[in-house]
Amino acid sequence: MSAQPTDLWEGFDALDPESITGPVWDEPVPVSARRELPGFPVEALPGWLGDMVGAVAEETQTPADLAGCLALAVIATAAGGRANVSVRGHWREPVTIYTAVALDPGNRKSAVFTLMTQPLIAVEKTLVELSGPVRAEAETTARLAKAAADKAAARAANADAEQRAQLTAEAVALAQAAEEIRVPGKPQLVADDVTPESLATLLAEQDGRISVLSPEGGIFDIIAGRYSGAPNMEIFLKGHAGDMVRVNRQGRDSQHIESPAVTMGLAVQPEVLESLGQIKGADGRGLPARFLYAMPDSLVGRRNLTPDLIPDQVSAAYTERLAALTLEMAGRSEPVTLTLSPGADAVLLDYQRGTESRLGRGGSLAPIVKWASKRDGAVARIAGLLHLASHADQSWTRPVDADTMTAATRLGDYFTDHALTVFDAMGADPAQDAAHTVLTHLRDTGLGEFTKRDLFRVLPRGDFPAMADLTPALALLEEHGWVRQQPGPPRTGRGRPPSPRYQTHPALTTR
């Protein structure tokens, strides 16, 4: 699903009819034109964050899109759902974010995830240590209160009729007091591929805040019903929007999470994104519309084997700033509200006008209207994340400025271009990708004729595991006028029939 030429007809000179022999060819029809996708705008990130993204991309020889999208999810994790952006009137956006980067296996996704998330894991350990005395005190208090309530209940049970009423009332009061003592959970910032039920439990234990960061796409299989047999996406929908969630846990009273905050940063195989839209009910409920997508070109096959390593000062600055933000936000009991400066509001309003003008019938965003309807809110969230990352402390004491909002709109444009391609792929005929691969090969080699068997031998096995996988691609290319199957010789004997022979359109062989 990497970017390809937008039109494989483009670039060929007009053909001289006298140079074409055989039956006349019509002009071929392009096979689902593809967009040239922009690279991740690293310069839109604050300096310390952009430096880390660029350095990680260089050392791992991966597209900057992977580290860049993960950087946004990491900042959202550090914010921990404890900030929201006040846009205009009653419009508020939590600074949570869902990102999904599509890359084939072998692109060192795990290495990038490790480098970008290590500081979060380190600060999580610090939070566990800092909370140790508080948790120990709460556990001891709860245990003593429970023991006192049990003793009071026993006294009431053994009391005579005259004293029973008073002792029962005391036992009830002590039991209620014991029940109300809350033992804080051990702090956890990041989860991996958890089930919806486990995620709900984590949210309840972590004050309604958790992140799912994973170099794999197994979470989509879980949402689709790998374990439950039916799709279960409620917690992911509400965790993005911040809508109240009721958590029912076995043997415990139900709990209400007023404003759940879930962040997701995923790297998945391209096929996983294509199947996301096929999860029953996902599109109708807006799950695919909540993700910010990236589909970068793989560097496999053209990687620098002796890249520059991450400078120590870059890594140290990243670790220090990320830890400081995480600890600062974790220490807050109530979310902070980020406001927009008049300049930032003007930038966002202008961006909203652009979005609105493209949503109507015939507009460039009409094919992805559900996603595009959330675009402006996503830009506000990104602006909030960039603002938090730009200031060392107490960022909420100053408004988001126009430059930060402009940087957020650049990222919004980047994600828009990639979303258009992702949603094309979700609804595309699977043969189109295969047809593009074959067509590119024919264009690059300039073959005038070929047999199906010979073509199969030179194409990647990852794309065409069996010769039968070529059939729909060749049928689509023939339908679009790029190839013609030639009549074969009469079959004689019992041997294997000759492989079908094809002739290619002169546009692929004439320069």
Disulfide bonds with the S-S distance in Angstrom:
none
